[in-house]
Amino acid sequence: MARQCQLTGLSRSGLYYEPQGESALNLTLMRLLDEQYTRTPFFGVLKMTDTLTKQGYPVNPKRIRRLLRQMGLEAIYQKPNLSKPAPGHRIYPYLLRHVVITRPNQVWSTDITYIRLRTGFIYLVAVMDWFSRYVLSWELSTSLEAAFCCSALDHALRHGHPEIFNSDQGAQFTSDAFTGRLEAENILISMDGRGRALDNVFVERLWRTVKYEDVYLKDYSDPPDALRNLRSYFNFYNGQRPHQALDYRTPEAVYFGIRKKPRRPLRGNFS
């Protein structure tokens, strides 16, 4: 073993090191941050720090900043230099300003959110049709690698092909693997301005709905429990939950119209 470590350039201590998860305190803070962010997504690091301090958790901004980054959360507000592209990736313009959405498969969008568990956390990505609010696909992952986003996109494309696909400027959606799939299908790519989460407002509303109506109520114990409950909830959301904005029709009814409904319920995956 020592010789193998020498040949590969690894240290013996590094070979046997097992990374430690977040502490119990940090997990508690992340749960509180998630709830506060769902209520007030415009709170930045300082306001989040102040809020937790008033709840009896004397934390400093450095810890809160790290945890928010770990959770993939960023305060919603207008930031300067919005036209500057992220280094290393092509940033596409936002194509939906003043566009009237009139039919299914005209515009799809996607986003990632943090899902808390009793002893940890995972990430959820979903692809939604803007006109009908129909959730075309979703997937869970324990990391923010691009692979689970690409998998969700592949499953969504089984339903059809949008004219425009909108996302934020996250590394998962600006990756060559993700944008390459869209370009190969001749789909126009649209990206939100940096810090402008309201450019993707329908998915942001979906996250609020999912968390208030299922995640916070059931308090998922582990990834398999999250998978089971989210699978049940998204089938309810698509096929049974009426939307006021849809004249109290369901997303499934609006998306499929007179076309035949799906033969089987929507099933998410875990990457």
N, C-alpha and C positions, 0 to 999 in steps of 0.2 A: 504494500500500500504506500509506503514511504517512497519507493522508487517511482510508482505511478504518479504520485503527487509531484515529484521532482521533474518528471518528463513533461507533465502537462502544465507546470508552472503554478500549481495550486498549493496553498498552505494546508498543513494537516488540520489546523484549527478550523479553517474555512470549510474543509471537507465534512467535518462532523457538526458544523453549526446548523441549528434549526431555527429559522426566523420566528420571533415571538409575535403573537397577535397583539392587537390593541389591549390596553389594560381595561379593567372593569370600569374605572372612572372615565376613561376616554370613550368607551362605548356608551356610557350614560350621557356624556356630553354630546355625543353624536346623535343620539335619539332626541335630545332636547333641541339641538340645532336643526334637525330635520323638521320637527314640528313647528319651530319658530319660522323657519324658512318657508314652509308651506303657507303659514299665515301672513308673513311679511317678507316676500322675496326681495324687497328693496333694501333690507338691512345689510349693511356692510360689516366688516370685522369689528369695528369699534362698538357699534350698536349691539351686535351679537354678544360681545364680551360684557357689555354693561347689563344686558338682559340676563345672562347666566349668573353674573355676580349678584344681582338683586334676588335671584332664586336660591342663593346660598352656595354658589360654586365660584370661589375666588380664583378665577383663571386670568391669564394674561393674553393679550392680542396675538402673540406669537403662536401659542397653542391653538387658538381658535382659527387662525389663518391656515395652519397645517391641516387641521381636521376638515375644514371646509374644502380644501384642495383634495384631500383624500376622498371626500364624499362627492367630488365633482360639482360642487355648488359655487355659484358666483352671483353676487348681488346684481339685480336688474336696475340699471340706470345708464344714462347716456354717457359714453366715455369719449375722450378726445382721440384724434388720429384714427378714425374708424376706417379710413381707406387704406391703411398700411397692411399689407398681407402678412400672414404668419410666415416666419422663415422656413424654407425647405419644402413648402407645399403651395400649390396654386390655390388661390382663393377666388371663388366665383362670385359674380355680382348678385344682389338680391333682385329677383325678377317679378315679385308679386305685388309691388307697390301699384295701387290703382287697378289691379287686375280683378275682374269680376268672376267669381267662381260659380259656374252654372251647371256643372254636370260631374258625375263620378269619373274618376281616373283622369281628371284634368290636372289636379295637383295632389301629390302625396308629400308627407313630411315625416320626420323622425326626430327622436331625441332620446337621451339617457337620463335616468333618475336613480337615486340611491334608495334602496329598500332595506330598512332595518330588520334585524332578527333579534331574538332574545340574547344571543351570545355572539353576535357578529353582524355582518351586513353583506349584501350582494348588490348587483346593479341590474337594472331592467331597461331594455330598449324596446321601442315599439315603432311600427310604421302605420301611419293613419292616412286615410283618404279625407281630404279637407271638406269636400262637398257634403259627404254623408256622415262624417265623424267615425266611419267604420274602421276598426282596428284590424288591419290586414294581416299583421303578424307581430309577434313579440318573442323575446328571448331573455333568459337570465344568464348572468356570468359572475364569477367571483373576482374578476379583474376587469380593467378598462381597456383591454386589448381590442383591436379592431375586428377580430375574427367573429365575435358574436353579433356584431352589427352587420357584417357581410352576410352571415347566415340568415338573419332576420330579413334582410333585403332579398335574398334568394327566395325565401318562402313567400314574401309578399308578391314577387313577380309572377308567381303561379296564378295569381288572381287576374293579372292583366299588366298593362304598361301605362304609366302616367305620362302626360306631356311634360310636366315640370316636377322635379323632386327637390324639396327644400329641407335644409338642415342648418344647424349652427356651424361654427368654424372649429369644432372640436377635432382633435387629432384623429379620432376614429373616422370621421366623415370627410376629412381632407386627405386621408391616406390614398395612395395609388390604387390599393386593392378595392376600396369602396367606390371611388369616382370612376375607376376603370370599368366596373360592372355597369354603371349608369351610361357611360359613354358608349359602351359596346352595344347597348340597346337603343342608342340615339335618343336618350332622355335628356332634356335640358336640366342643368344643375343650377340651383339657386341656393345662396347661403345668406343667413342673417348677418346684419352688421354686428361687429363685436360689442358685446354687452347689451344687445337689443333682443332680449328673450321674447318680447312681445311680437317680434316678427314671426314667431312660431307659436302664436297664442293658443291655437287649438290643442296642441300637444301639452302645453303648460297647463291648460284647464283639465286635460285628461289626467295628469299626475295628481292634481288636487283631488279630483273625484276618486281615483283609485285609492289614495291614501286615506281620505276621510271615510270612504264607504267600505273599505276592506282591510287595508294594512293596519291602521291604528286600532280598529275594532277587534281584529283577531290576533294581533301580536304574534306573528309567525315565529315558530320555534327554531326552524333550520331550513336549509335550501329546499329539501323535498316538500316540506310543509308549505313553503312559499309557492313552489311550483303547482301544487295541488290547488291551493286557494286562488291563485291568480288565474289558473286555467278556468276554474269555475266562474270567477268574477268576469273575465273578459267575454265568456260566452253569454253571461247575463247582460253585460254592458252592450254587446252587439245585438243580441236577439230579443231582449225583454225590457231593457230600461228605456223609457220614452224620453226624448229630448225636447225641451221647450222650443229651442231654435229650429227644430225639424218639424214643427207643428205637431208635437207629441207623437211622432213616429219613431221607430227604432232605427239605429244606423244600418242594420241589416236590410230593413225594408227599403230604405232610401237608396242604399248602394246597389242592391240587386234589382230594384224596381220590378218590372214584369218578368225579369229573367229568373230562372230557377234558383232557388236558395241552395246554400251549400249542403252537400249530402252528409257531412259530418261536422261536429263542433270544431271551433278554432282551437288548435293545440299548440301551446308554446313549447319551447325547448330550453334546456339548460346546457350551456357551453362549458 
